[in-house]
Structure formats: structure tokens, C-alpha cells
Amino acid sequence: MHLADLPRDVTAPAASGPDDLLAAVRAIALGPLAQQVQSIDRDGHYPAGILKQLAAAGAMSAHLDAPVGAGDFFLAIQAMAQVSRVCGATGFMMWCQGVCGLYMQQSGNPALLGDALARHASGEALGGTAMSNPMKNYARIESLLLRAKPVEGGFIVNGTLPWVSNLGDGHYCGAVAAVLDGETPASREVMFLLRCGAPGVELRECPSFSAMEGTGTYGIRLKDYFVGAADLIAEPARPYIARIRAAFVLLQCGMGTGITQGAIDSMWDVEARLGHVNQFLDERPDALQAELDALNGRIRDLAKTPFDSSVDFFIAVLEARAHCTELCLRAAQSALLHQGARGYLMVSPVQRRVRESHFVAIVTPAIKHLRKEMARLATPAAA
Ligand SMILES: Cc1cc2nc3c(=O)[nH]c(=O)nc-3n(C[C@H](O)[C@H](O)[C@H](O)COP(=O)(O)OP(=O)(O)OC[C@H]3O[C@@H](n4cnc5c(N)ncnc54)[C@H](O)[C@@H]3O)c2cc1C
């Protein structure tokens, strides 16, 4: 079905099963979100109300285990795709919120479960993930930017992260710091929930981005920030991250597949008028749709066992995520070629998706990171 065929004036029904949840998400995406997408993209409007509506519908907790979720990763990915089809920035923030909920639930820390997790799942509380740096560190791309000094009852953390999204007053994010042994990093890390309003936390405005402006993205500077037991996610962090890394990457796929679907929609939108000449283009919508459907089938299968810790499974997830990125870049570019000048207008979602697809390719794991990991894991000694 094309986006243009879907009803625009719809209100979100209450979600009680997967179909209801996706119908509710579609209603939010095509209703209030479609109205705000320009100001999210151009003016940096942070759509807190939309995120809360999506969370209340269960869209950012479907992957979590009961009692807050349905344990259905593919449903969460589909919901993210429905939203990304309309607004990639909001789809990205769904991933931020969704993966932060995953950190909390998988921590097993009672202080991050119960009421705290319920408030997160329902969207009363919002959060993100400062995990690009640690994920790149584990892939041997860069060193850790935060340092944690053990003290009575917890850690004192210092350091700066250049950009973390879905932040604001009262928000939080999952983060990792290298634990210090004296002045030098010991070979272990601590993962914790970093709270934006707490003493020692400074949020810094970022320079303008080419897309993703309304994503509540800030630099974070920590000066003697105290982490107590109530906010510990994992220590040591490495075994925990090894357990959740496939789920972390897999969940992102909804962003790439959704933006791709939006690009295909916009190719069909001009088919009646321009098909006579567009037929000479390479990446046609029917072929892209077939490739996307097959990719979604692979993602659906992988989403059945998101915590499979085998190397083969992780490679399959990295391959799917890399395919999402490549397909998204190709589809967004082809949509622009199909739409021509109308797609090149600043108000057109077609040119916005080109910029959004570039983000899919550079957000961690960026395409170069994915390829490095796949090459490393393909060697027999890799873990
Ligand atoms: C809009 C936006 C939102 C993001 N949201 C998050 C998030 O929520 N959580 C998260 O952990 N990461 C976030 N990131 C970071 C992102 O995931 C990537 O890590 C980042 O885009 C760089 O990836 P790269 O692998 O291409 O590194 P490269 O571009 O190869 O860069 C290498 C290193 O240099 C740093 N760097 C490059 N240019 C600058 C600069 N001008 N100022 C400061 N540092 C710089 C990069 O951060 C990186 O660590 C966000 C980035 C952007 C642009």
C-alpha cells in the first residue's frame, strides 16, 4: 500500500495486539507526526508529545519482556519502520528510547526495573543511549571517552561525549566508562544510567546537522559525576554488552527499512506521470520493494532470537543491518532521480530522505564499522 493511499485524518486506536499496535502507530505517524515532520527536520523541533503517544501505544516497548512489553522484537522493528517511513528522525528516537529500555531491563538492577521501567515503557520518562563510543571501542576503532574512579558506594565519572540523542530535562541515557586503577584505565568498564539533570552533568548544544535536527542531540560533559548502585547497569560491562549487542544492532533495522519504504512510496507517487521516462532508471520501485520484502523476512527470522550469543548469529545481524543501510542509500537516491525537480524542493520528503539515509549510514554502527566487524569476525580467532 502507498503512503498516499492511507487515511490521513485518523486517531490512534487503543493497542491490544500486534495489529492494533501497528494501526495505532500508523495513525500517529500519518496524523500528528506528518504535520510536524517539517519543523522536526528544519527547525529542530523535538517531538516529545509524539514520542509519548508512540510509547503509550506500546511502540517502544514491544521488544521488552513482560510485564512492560510483549517480547516481540520484530513488532518493535515494524513500529519503528512505520514511523521512519514518515520521519527518520523520530524513528531514530524510537530506537534510542527502545534500546535504553532494553539496557534497563537487561541490567537486572531492581532500581531500574519495576516503576522506573514502567515509566520508561509508557513514555512518562524518556531516554537514550551514549553507546557509540563504547561500541566503537569494542570494535577497536577508538578509545573510551569516559573515565570512572571507584569510590565508596559507586564511581566518580569524568569525560565528554560529542553527541547523544533523545536528551532533555529529566532524561537519561545508558553510558559506559573505563574504570580507573589509580590514574590508568583498568581492563574493565562500568555501564550506568546517566541522568541529565544531576550535579556534574552539562548538556552542550551541537552544531547544526544536515538532518536529524529535532532529535534532542547534545554533547555531554561530565565533571565529577557520581554514579551510585541504583544507576548501575553492568559491572563489568563487557559480558553484558556481548549479550545485548545483537539486539542493539537488530533493533536499528526499523529505521533503515522504514526510510527505504518511504522512498519507494514516493517513486510510485510519480509513476503515472513520469513512468514513461523513469523506466530508464536503474533502481525501479518494484525491484527495490522485492529486495526490501526479502530483507524484512530475514530480519523477522533474526528477531526471533535476539539474544543468541553465537558469532554466526551476530555476523548475520551485522549483514542485515549493512544491507538495510545500503538499500536505504540506494532507494533514497533513486527516489530523488524518479521525482526530479519536485523531489529536490526543500519541502519535499524525497530530499529529506536522502539526508536521513546518510544518517543511517553514519550512526554507530556506521557502514565502515559494520564492514570492519564483519571482516574481523570472519577470521577464525575472533570472538
Ligand atoms: C545527529 C547525530 C546524532 C547522534 N546520536 C548519537 C547518540 O544518540 N548516541 C551516540 O552514542 N552517538 C550518537 N551519534 C554519534 C554517531 O553514532 C557516530 O558515532 C558519529 O556519527 C561518528 O561516527 P563514525 O563512526 O563515522 O566516526 P568518524 O566520523 O570516523 O569520527 C571519528 C570520531 O571523531 C568524532 N568526531 C568527528 N567529528 C567531530 C566533531 N565535529 N566534533 C566532535 N567529535 C567529532 C566522532 O564522534 C568519532 O568519535 C550521533 C551523531 C549524529 C551526527
The ligand as a MOL file (V3000), in Angstrom:
LIG
                    3D

  0  0  0     0  0            999 V3000
M  V30 BEGIN CTAB
M  V30 COUNTS 53 58 0 0 0
M  V30 BEGIN ATOM
M  V30 1 C 22.7180 13.6910 14.6250 0
M  V30 2 C 23.5660 12.7080 15.3550 0
M  V30 3 C 23.0320 12.0180 16.4350 0
M  V30 4 C 23.8130 11.1160 17.1350 0
M  V30 5 N 23.2710 10.4910 18.2140 0
M  V30 6 C 24.0420 9.6520 18.9540 0
M  V30 7 C 23.5240 9.0110 20.1150 0
M  V30 8 O 22.3590 9.1620 20.4670 0
M  V30 9 N 24.3560 8.2440 20.8440 0
M  V30 10 C 25.6490 8.0380 20.4930 0
M  V30 11 O 26.3620 7.3390 21.2030 0
M  V30 12 N 26.1570 8.5800 19.3640 0
M  V30 13 C 25.3870 9.3860 18.5990 0
M  V30 14 N 25.8940 9.9490 17.4600 0
M  V30 15 C 27.2470 9.5600 17.0120 0
M  V30 16 C 27.1550 8.5550 15.8690 0
M  V30 17 O 26.5900 7.3260 16.2850 0
M  V30 18 C 28.5480 8.2690 15.2860 0
M  V30 19 O 29.3880 7.8100 16.2940 0
M  V30 20 C 29.1380 9.5090 14.6780 0
M  V30 21 O 28.2720 9.9040 13.6410 0
M  V30 22 C 30.5540 9.2730 14.1270 0
M  V30 23 O 30.6070 8.0180 13.5800 0
M  V30 24 P 31.7970 7.4900 12.6880 0
M  V30 25 O 31.9470 6.0450 13.0140 0
M  V30 26 O 31.5200 7.8200 11.2750 0
M  V30 27 O 33.0920 8.2440 13.2160 0
M  V30 28 P 34.0380 9.2460 12.4120 0
M  V30 29 O 33.2330 10.2460 11.6630 0
M  V30 30 O 35.0070 8.4080 11.6740 0
M  V30 31 O 34.7470 10.0650 13.5590 0
M  V30 32 C 35.7040 9.5590 14.4530 0
M  V30 33 C 35.4850 10.2020 15.7850 0
M  V30 34 O 35.6020 11.6220 15.7400 0
M  V30 35 C 34.4520 12.2220 16.3260 0
M  V30 36 N 34.1410 13.4820 15.6280 0
M  V30 37 C 34.0950 13.6610 14.3160 0
M  V30 38 N 33.7480 14.9410 14.0420 0
M  V30 39 C 33.5900 15.5660 15.2140 0
M  V30 40 C 33.2530 16.8810 15.5970 0
M  V30 41 N 32.9980 17.8530 14.6970 0
M  V30 42 N 33.1390 17.1510 16.9060 0
M  V30 43 C 33.3910 16.2170 17.8130 0
M  V30 44 N 33.7390 14.9550 17.5100 0
M  V30 45 C 33.8400 14.6240 16.2330 0
M  V30 46 C 33.3500 11.2070 16.1380 0
M  V30 47 O 32.3290 11.3010 17.1220 0
M  V30 48 C 34.0820 9.8870 16.2880 0
M  V30 49 O 34.1580 9.5150 17.6130 0
M  V30 50 C 25.1420 10.8560 16.7410 0
M  V30 51 C 25.6740 11.5250 15.6280 0
M  V30 52 C 24.9120 12.4530 14.9410 0
M  V30 53 C 25.5150 13.1430 13.7550 0
M  V30 END ATOM
M  V30 BEGIN BOND
M  V30 1 1 1 2
M  V30 2 1 2 3
M  V30 3 2 2 52
M  V30 4 2 3 4
M  V30 5 1 4 5
M  V30 6 1 4 50
M  V30 7 2 5 6
M  V30 8 1 6 7
M  V30 9 1 6 13
M  V30 10 2 7 8
M  V30 11 1 7 9
M  V30 12 1 9 10
M  V30 13 2 10 11
M  V30 14 1 10 12
M  V30 15 2 12 13
M  V30 16 1 13 14
M  V30 17 1 14 15
M  V30 18 1 14 50
M  V30 19 1 15 16
M  V30 20 1 16 17
M  V30 21 1 16 18
M  V30 22 1 18 19
M  V30 23 1 18 20
M  V30 24 1 20 21
M  V30 25 1 20 22
M  V30 26 1 22 23
M  V30 27 1 23 24
M  V30 28 2 24 25
M  V30 29 1 24 26
M  V30 30 1 24 27
M  V30 31 1 27 28
M  V30 32 2 28 29
M  V30 33 1 28 30
M  V30 34 1 28 31
M  V30 35 1 31 32
M  V30 36 1 32 33
M  V30 37 1 33 34
M  V30 38 1 33 48
M  V30 39 1 34 35
M  V30 40 1 35 36
M  V30 41 1 35 46
M  V30 42 1 36 37
M  V30 43 1 36 45
M  V30 44 2 37 38
M  V30 45 1 38 39
M  V30 46 1 39 40
M  V30 47 2 39 45
M  V30 48 1 40 41
M  V30 49 2 40 42
M  V30 50 1 42 43
M  V30 51 2 43 44
M  V30 52 1 44 45
M  V30 53 1 46 47
M  V30 54 1 46 48
M  V30 55 1 48 49
M  V30 56 2 50 51
M  V30 57 1 51 52
M  V30 58 1 52 53
M  V30 END BOND
M  V30 END CTAB
M  END
